[in-house]
Amino acid sequence: MQRPERPTPIRSSDLAARIGGTLTGADAEVTGVTVSSTDLAPGELFVGIRGLNRHGAEFAAAAAENGAAAILTDAEGAEIAAPSGLPAIVVDDPRGALGDAAMAVYRTAPGDDLPLLLATTGTNGKTSVTHLLEGMLTQIGVVAGASTSAERVVAGERVVAGLTSPEASELHALIARMRERHVEAFAVEVSAQAVTRRRVEGVMWDVMGFTNLTHEHFDDYGDMETYYQAKAPLFTAARSRRAVVSLDSALGDRIAREAEVPVETIATRGIADDEAFERADWKVEVTYEAQTGTGFRLTGPDGRELSTTVPVIGAHMAANAGLGIAMMHAVGYDWERIAAGLAGEIRAWVPGRTQLVSGPEGPAVYVDFGHTPDAFEKTLAAVRRVTPGRVVMLFGADGDRDTTKRYDMARTAVEGSDATVITDHHPRFENAADIRATLMAAARDVAPEHETYESSPPEAAIVKAVSLVGSGDAILWAGPGHQNYRDIEGTQWAYSARELSRRALIEAGWPPAERGWQNPYGD
């Protein structure tokens, strides 16, 4: 967890009063907040929350050994933690109090001299928008930060991320760290789970961006309406000051209508329907597509116009960049500064999003993080437009996650490709062969004559995919993206789709891309 280096202590008695808790035990100085007994700095408040199987307070002794100043928990947790000797702040709902506690400790209440806070939510694209924002803000001379499913960035320092949206304690610590490092604007990816699991409590966003809402997370929310309602609170006056909403998906229009805050809309020609495109405040139009990037023109209110290139393929990536630019303008950055700084090309790294890992000769191999039917459809279409030959789709499905989208994943894969290779992804505690069988059955149901193969493990699957292509063809490996592990029965095994792709290309006699392509980690 990234935290401020020079925290200002708060008395545990004052903290208890701020959050409506009762302090038992000695008054102590608190310098931070964490829910992890192992990732705890001396003097911090350990938060013990009841989970599905265990109560976090069971780790109070370990937290005390690591230097915790006190514990925030409920009555049950206080009783469990008593042998640790830690002073306890007792509340009815420690999960609900976590954001307010972190806000008080880190002094990150709205108005506390904070960076500009730019959040992006949606099913697909929110990670890309956030990375593009960090790159574009830096490009126009702003000291920027970011938090995504891939990494946390503080004024150019990059750390691999854990959760898509950090816990409230980590988020407020990050905001305080940004302020300490003189970060002017902080871009954050916000998931639906971040709202329903209260990870963004206590944060007022200066602008909330919306990408789209498509089939995903039904394992958590059950249906589209419940999923929509999980996102909707982000567009209330209690959460955001303003919003920029894409009309590229049908529910964007509903978000824009029902938002409690001032809204600007944006739409992409060819993705949004014609009527939505014409009435949008901002308009994105693709001007050219190549393996190395996508050119587009952004037009906005009062004759504003910008032509530039985003360094990834696809109209949906141009849409993501356009949304980010409109958000930058919405929080007050001068249009002339934006247009001058971004004209011609956008210099940003978007990890694992249609990342080209092949060299200038032979087939093109793209590794992508997309794992929804909508992402498959858009990315396959983008690859098709820049590929003169065959397109091969390589993918698997997550285990212990939304099973209702698997049929549509297979459908979009076979409909958008010339050949499909089905393999494993993160099986977790599901049987990998059963997941593959479900995907294979769906693929054959949709297109019985389609060229479809089953190959496991992924190390063999990419070799199979490369054997199906030649010069002028392309492979899209969807799912792993930037991730460097596979989750198998609760263990994270080291794994890189990028490295496996390079090896398969070399074995087939094709040169891979040079290491470090658009990647600050050099991978």
Secondary structure as GFF3:
##gff-version 3
##sequence-region A 1 523
A	DSSP	beta_strand	10	11	.	.	.	ID=ss1
A	DSSP	alpha_helix	12	19	.	.	.	ID=ss2
A	DSSP	beta_strand	22	24	.	.	.	ID=ss3
A	DSSP	beta_strand	29	30	.	.	.	ID=ss4
A	DSSP	beta_strand	32	34	.	.	.	ID=ss5
A	DSSP	beta_strand	44	47	.	.	.	ID=ss6
A	DSSP	three_ten_helix	56	59	.	.	.	ID=ss7
A	DSSP	alpha_helix	60	65	.	.	.	ID=ss8
A	DSSP	beta_strand	70	73	.	.	.	ID=ss9
A	DSSP	alpha_helix	75	81	.	.	.	ID=ss10
A	DSSP	three_ten_helix	82	84	.	.	.	ID=ss11
A	DSSP	beta_strand	88	90	.	.	.	ID=ss12
A	DSSP	alpha_helix	94	106	.	.	.	ID=ss13
A	DSSP	beta_strand	116	121	.	.	.	ID=ss14
A	DSSP	alpha_helix	126	139	.	.	.	ID=ss15
A	DSSP	beta_strand	144	147	.	.	.	ID=ss16
A	DSSP	beta_strand	151	154	.	.	.	ID=ss17
A	DSSP	beta_strand	157	160	.	.	.	ID=ss18
A	DSSP	alpha_helix	168	180	.	.	.	ID=ss19
A	DSSP	beta_strand	185	189	.	.	.	ID=ss20
A	DSSP	alpha_helix	192	196	.	.	.	ID=ss21
A	DSSP	beta_strand	207	210	.	.	.	ID=ss22
A	DSSP	alpha_helix	218	221	.	.	.	ID=ss23
A	DSSP	alpha_helix	224	231	.	.	.	ID=ss24
A	DSSP	three_ten_helix	232	235	.	.	.	ID=ss25
A	DSSP	beta_strand	243	246	.	.	.	ID=ss26
A	DSSP	alpha_helix	250	258	.	.	.	ID=ss27
A	DSSP	beta_strand	263	268	.	.	.	ID=ss28
A	DSSP	alpha_helix	274	279	.	.	.	ID=ss29
A	DSSP	beta_strand	282	290	.	.	.	ID=ss30
A	DSSP	beta_strand	293	299	.	.	.	ID=ss31
A	DSSP	three_ten_helix	301	303	.	.	.	ID=ss32
A	DSSP	beta_strand	305	310	.	.	.	ID=ss33
A	DSSP	alpha_helix	315	330	.	.	.	ID=ss34
A	DSSP	alpha_helix	335	342	.	.	.	ID=ss35
A	DSSP	beta_strand	355	356	.	.	.	ID=ss36
A	DSSP	beta_strand	364	368	.	.	.	ID=ss37
A	DSSP	alpha_helix	373	385	.	.	.	ID=ss38
A	DSSP	beta_strand	391	395	.	.	.	ID=ss39
A	DSSP	three_ten_helix	403	405	.	.	.	ID=ss40
A	DSSP	alpha_helix	406	416	.	.	.	ID=ss41
A	DSSP	beta_strand	419	422	.	.	.	ID=ss42
A	DSSP	alpha_helix	432	446	.	.	.	ID=ss43
A	DSSP	beta_strand	451	454	.	.	.	ID=ss44
A	DSSP	alpha_helix	458	467	.	.	.	ID=ss45
A	DSSP	beta_strand	474	478	.	.	.	ID=ss46
A	DSSP	beta_strand	485	488	.	.	.	ID=ss47
A	DSSP	beta_strand	491	494	.	.	.	ID=ss48
A	DSSP	alpha_helix	497	507	.	.	.	ID=ss49
###
